[in-house]
Amino acid sequence: MSTIQVSSTRNVIAALKYARDGKDKEQDKCVAQSGYGTNPKQSEWEFLAVRNAYQKKNGIQGHIIIQSFPTGEVSPKQANQLGLQLITKINEQLPQEYQAAIYTHRNTDQIHNHIIINAVSAENGRKYTKYKQWEFVKDLNDELMQAHGLSVPERVAERETLVEQKLTEKGKYSWKADLKQRINQAMDEVMSKVEPTIDAFKQQLKQLGVLVHDRKRKGVPIFMYQFTDEEEKDRKCKDFKLGGANYEKAEIESDIQRQRIQNIQIQQQARRKQAYESRNAADIDAFIEMATNTSSAARNAIERTDTRTEESRTLAEQSATRTNQSKSAIRNAEHARENREAERKRHYLETQQRIREANQRRAARERDYGPSL
């Protein structure tokens, strides 16, 4: 038979990541997924965007429905489709629609769905925070299972008296309705805590004016609720007389324990993810440091190479300058030598010319006067 468990969470992102990405002994827990008004692969960001858009970031962020199926009745794919059909029926009953992601697990003896619902409506920002008001889901689930020919659990009938029904219909005060509303309010508050306990539930009820006494009925532990109603009458009521298992000790303790286990699993998953991200961050930091050091070493090597290249260029320029100076000196020396040669040749020619002129003058005298003695 298909069963339903309902709880609330103040950390819907962790619940989504656990339902979708959680692992059991390195095996993925989630084997099928779908969404109502959301992409189940990125629901945490879409849920967050809705809450941010309507400025509703605190308090209860989401509701969790665990829809379990008997072994062998459905396949994971069929189970996921039944979860999607259930949330569709739920939204048909509410004044506005709420996004939901459905993740199917088979890491236990029973295939089961984690249906994670955004507490804030994307339509108008209305927030649904009443944990116990999700109890109508059980009736919808029974109808859905019957429509598909699947088994349903036997339900304890609501034992509300005819007098209570008439009072409620006429809008008049009913002390039992008042008591149940206070119990629901206490459960809403306790189930939203990180570590819900039965003592916290009793303390919360005490703040609401209700005392809880532990009693036994035929050897079975029960609660005896005691409070003063609006008519100043002292009222006492045993849990099983409130018309539903939701107000009985065994069911309340089971709900609280289940929520504690789920919160622990979510926290463990968050810690594992944080540790994984921290290791990745450390690896990335180490890689960046190594890359930075490598880059720095390469930059230093390039700078040294550039320095050596600049020094070589300077030496080459100096060598070229000296070569040019040597060539210039050689040219100047050649010019000086050429000038000296030209000067010697000029002197030689002038000397020869003077000798010829002297010989010519002597020859002329000898013609005129005869050879000299």
C-alpha positions in Angstrom: 0.0 0.0 0.0 1.2 3.5 -0.8 1.9 5.8 2.2 2.5 9.5 2.7 4.8 11.4 5.1 4.7 15.2 5.2 7.2 17.6 6.7 8.5 21.2 6.3 12.0 22.6 5.9 13.8 25.9 6.4 16.5 24.8 3.9 14.8 23.8 0.7 18.0 24.0 -1.3 19.7 21.3 0.8 16.5 19.2 0.6 16.5 19.5 -3.2 20.2 18.7 -3.5 19.9 15.7 -1.2 16.9 14.3 -3.1 18.5 14.8 -6.5 22.3 14.4 -6.0 22.5 12.2 -2.8 24.5 9.0 -3.0 24.3 5.8 -1.1 27.6 3.9 -1.1 28.7 5.8 -4.2 25.5 4.8 -6.0 23.0 7.5 -7.1 19.8 7.4 -5.0 17.8 9.3 -7.6 16.7 7.1 -10.5 14.0 9.3 -12.0 13.0 12.9 -11.8 10.3 15.4 -13.1 9.0 18.8 -12.2 5.8 20.8 -11.8 6.4 24.3 -12.9 10.2 23.8 -12.6 13.1 22.1 -14.2 14.2 19.4 -11.6 17.8 19.7 -12.7 17.9 23.3 -11.5 15.0 23.7 -9.1 17.1 25.1 -6.3 17.9 28.2 -8.4 14.3 28.5 -9.6 12.9 28.2 -6.1 15.4 30.8 -4.9 14.5 33.2 -7.7 10.8 33.1 -6.7 11.6 33.7 -3.0 13.9 36.6 -3.8 11.4 38.1 -6.2 8.8 38.2 -3.4 11.3 39.0 -0.6 10.4 35.9 1.3 13.7 34.3 2.2 13.2 33.5 5.9 11.1 30.9 7.8 9.8 27.8 6.1 11.1 27.5 2.6 9.5 24.3 1.5 7.5 21.2 2.2 8.6 17.6 1.7 6.2 14.8 0.8 7.6 11.2 1.0 5.4 9.0 -1.2 6.3 5.3 -0.7 5.2 2.3 -2.7 5.0 -1.4 -1.7 7.8 -3.6 -3.1 7.1 -4.8 -6.6 4.0 -2.7 -7.3 5.5 0.0 -9.5 8.7 0.7 -11.5 10.8 3.8 -10.8 9.3 5.5 -13.9 5.8 4.7 -12.9 6.4 5.9 -9.3 7.8 9.2 -10.6 4.7 9.7 -12.8 2.4 9.0 -9.8 4.3 11.6 -7.9 3.8 14.1 -10.6 0.1 13.3 -10.8 -0.2 13.7 -7.0 1.4 17.2 -7.0 -0.9 18.1 -9.9 -4.0 17.1 -7.8 -2.6 19.0 -4.8 -2.3 22.2 -6.8 -5.8 21.8 -8.0 -7.0 21.9 -4.4 -5.0 25.0 -3.5 -5.9 28.7 -4.2 -2.6 29.2 -6.1 -0.1 26.8 -7.6 3.3 25.9 -6.1 6.4 24.6 -7.9 7.5 21.1 -7.1 10.3 18.7 -8.0 9.8 15.0 -7.9 12.8 12.7 -7.3 12.4 8.9 -7.2 14.7 6.8 -5.0 15.1 3.1 -4.8 18.0 3.0 -2.2 15.7 1.3 0.4 13.4 -1.7 0.3 10.6 0.5 -1.1 10.6 2.7 -4.1 9.7 6.2 -2.9 9.4 9.7 -4.2 10.8 12.9 -2.6 8.4 15.6 -3.6 9.9 19.0 -2.7 7.5 21.8 -2.8 8.4 25.5 -2.9 6.5 27.2 0.0 6.2 30.5 -2.0 3.9 30.5 -5.0 5.4 31.8 -8.3 2.0 33.2 -9.2 1.5 35.8 -6.5 4.1 35.2 -3.8 1.7 33.7 -1.3 3.4 31.5 1.2 2.1 28.2 2.4 3.5 27.3 5.9 1.0 25.1 7.6 2.6 21.8 8.0 -0.4 19.8 9.2 -2.8 21.3 6.6 -1.0 19.0 4.1 -3.0 16.1 5.6 -5.5 16.3 2.8 -2.7 14.9 0.6 -3.2 11.5 2.1 -6.8 11.4 0.8 -5.6 12.6 -2.6 -2.9 9.9 -2.7 -5.5 7.2 -1.7 -7.7 8.3 -4.6 -4.8 8.3 -7.0 -3.7 4.8 -5.9 -7.2 3.4 -6.2 -7.6 4.9 -9.7 -4.5 3.0 -10.8 -5.6 -0.2 -9.1 -2.9 0.0 -6.4 -3.4 -0.8 -2.7 -4.1 1.9 -0.1 -3.7 1.7 3.7 -6.6 1.5 6.1 -7.4 4.9 7.5 -8.6 5.8 10.9 -11.9 7.6 10.5 -12.2 11.2 11.7 -14.1 11.0 15.0 -15.5 14.5 15.0 -18.8 14.7 16.8 -21.9 15.9 15.1 -22.0 18.8 17.6 -18.5 19.9 16.5 -19.4 19.7 12.8 -22.4 21.9 13.4 -20.5 24.4 15.4 -17.8 24.6 12.8 -20.4 25.0 10.0 -22.0 27.9 11.9 -18.7 29.5 12.6 -19.1 29.1 16.4 -16.4 28.3 18.8 -15.3 24.6 19.3 -12.8 23.9 22.0 -11.7 20.7 20.2 -11.1 22.6 17.0 -9.2 25.2 19.1 -7.1 22.5 20.7 -6.3 20.9 17.3 -5.3 24.3 15.8 -2.9 24.9 18.7 -1.4 21.4 18.3 -1.0 22.0 14.5 0.7 25.4 15.2 3.1 23.8 17.7 4.0 21.0 15.1 4.5 23.6 12.4 7.0 25.4 14.6 8.8 22.3 15.9 9.1 20.6 12.5 10.8 23.7 11.0 13.6 23.4 13.6 17.0 21.9 12.7 16.6 19.4 15.6 12.9 18.8 16.3 12.2 16.9 19.6 9.2 15.8 21.5 10.3 18.1 24.4 10.4 21.0 22.1 6.8 20.1 20.9 5.6 20.0 24.5 7.3 23.3 25.3 5.8 25.0 22.2 2.3 23.8 23.3 2.9 25.1 26.8 3.7 28.5 25.3 0.3 28.2 23.5 -1.4 27.4 26.8 -1.7 23.7 26.4 -0.1 21.2 28.9 0.8 17.7 27.7 0.6 14.8 30.1 2.0 11.3 29.4 -0.6 8.7 30.2 -1.4 5.1 29.2 -4.4 3.5 27.7 -4.5 -0.3 27.9 -0.7 -0.2 28.4 -0.2 2.0 25.3 1.4 5.4 25.9 -0.8 8.3 24.9 -1.0 12.1 25.4 -3.5 13.9 27.6 -3.9 17.5 26.5 -5.1 20.1 29.0 -5.9 23.8 28.4 -8.3 26.5 29.3 -10.6 27.3 26.3 -12.0 30.7 25.3 -15.0 30.2 27.6 -12.5 29.9 30.6 -13.4 26.2 30.9 -10.7 23.7 31.9 -10.5 21.1 29.1 -8.8 17.7 29.2 -8.7 15.5 26.1 -6.9 12.2 25.3 -5.1 12.2 22.0 -7.2 9.5 20.3 -10.4 11.5 20.9 -9.4 14.4 18.7 -10.5 12.5 15.5 -7.3 11.5 13.8 -3.9 9.8 14.3 -2.1 13.2 13.6 -2.8 14.2 17.2 -1.8 10.9 18.8 1.5 10.4 20.7 2.8 7.6 18.5 2.2 9.5 15.2 3.6 12.8 16.5 6.8 11.0 17.8 7.1 9.2 14.5 6.8 12.5 12.5 9.4 14.2 14.7 11.8 11.3 14.5 11.4 11.1 10.7 12.1 14.8 10.4 15.2 14.6 12.6 16.6 11.8 10.5 15.8 13.7 7.3 17.5 16.8 8.7 20.5 14.8 9.7 20.8 13.3 6.2 20.4 16.8 4.6 23.1 18.2 6.9 25.4 15.2 6.2 24.9 15.7 2.5 25.6 19.4 2.8 28.8 18.7 4.8 30.0 16.2 2.3 29.3 18.7 -0.5 31.1 21.4 1.4 34.1 19.2 2.1 34.1 18.2 -1.6 33.9 21.8 -2.7 36.6 22.7 -0.1 38.9 20.0 -1.5 38.2 21.2 -5.0 38.8 24.8 -3.9 42.1 23.7 -2.4 43.1 21.8 -5.5 42.2 24.9 -7.6 44.2 27.2 -5.3 47.2 24.8 -5.5 46.9 24.7 -9.3 46.6 28.5 -9.5 49.6 28.9 -7.2 51.6 26.4 -9.3 50.5 28.1 -12.5 51.3 31.5 -11.0 54.8 30.3 -9.9 55.3 28.7 -13.4 54.2 31.9 -15.0 56.5 34.0 -12.8 59.4 31.7 -13.5 58.7 31.9 -17.2 58.3 35.7 -17.0 61.7 35.9 -15.2 63.3 33.7 -17.8 61.9 35.9 -20.5 63.1 39.0 -18.8 66.6 37.4 -18.4 66.5 36.5 -22.1 65.4 40.0 -23.0 68.2 41.4 -20.8 70.8 39.2 -22.5 69.4 40.1 -25.9 69.6 43.8 -25.1 73.2 43.3 -23.8 74.0 41.4 -27.0 72.4 44.1 -29.1 74.4 46.8 -27.2 77.7 44.8 -27.7 76.8 44.4 -31.4 76.2 48.1 -31.7 79.5 48.9 -30.0 81.3 46.4 -32.2 79.7 47.9 -35.3 80.7 51.4 -34.0 84.3 50.3 -33.5 84.3 48.6 -37.0 83.0 51.8 -38.5 85.7 53.8 -36.6 88.4 51.4 -37.8 87.2 51.7 -41.4 87.1 55.5 -41.1 90.7 55.4 -39.7 91.8 53.2 -42.5 90.2 55.5 -45.1 91.8 58.5 -43.4 95.2 56.8 -43.4 94.8 56.0 -47.1 93.9 59.5 -47.9 96.9 60.8 -45.9 99.2 58.4 -47.8 97.7 59.4 -51.1 98.2 63.0 -50.2 101.8 62.4 -49.2 102.5 60.6 -52.5 100.9 63.4 -54.4 103.0 65.9 -52.5 106.2 64.0 -53.2 105.4 63.6 -56.8 104.6 67.4 -57.1 108.0 68.2 -55.4 109.8 65.8 -57.7 108.2 67.3 -60.8 108.9 70.8 -59.5 112.6 69.8 -58.9 112.9 68.3 -62.4 111.4 71.4 -63.9 113.9 73.7 -62.0 116.8 71.5 -63.2 115.7 71.7 -66.8 115.3 75.4 -66.5 118.8 75.7 -65.0 120.3 73.6 -67.8 118.5 75.7 -70.4 119.9 78.9 -68.9 123.5 77.5 -68.8 123.2 76.3 -72.3 122.1 79.8 -73.4 125.1 81.5 -71.7 127.4 79.1 -73.3 126.1 79.9 -76.6 126.4 83.6 -75.9 129.6 83.7 -74.1 131.3 80.4 -74.6 132.0 77.7 -72.1 132.8 78.9 -68.7 136.3 78.3 -67.4 
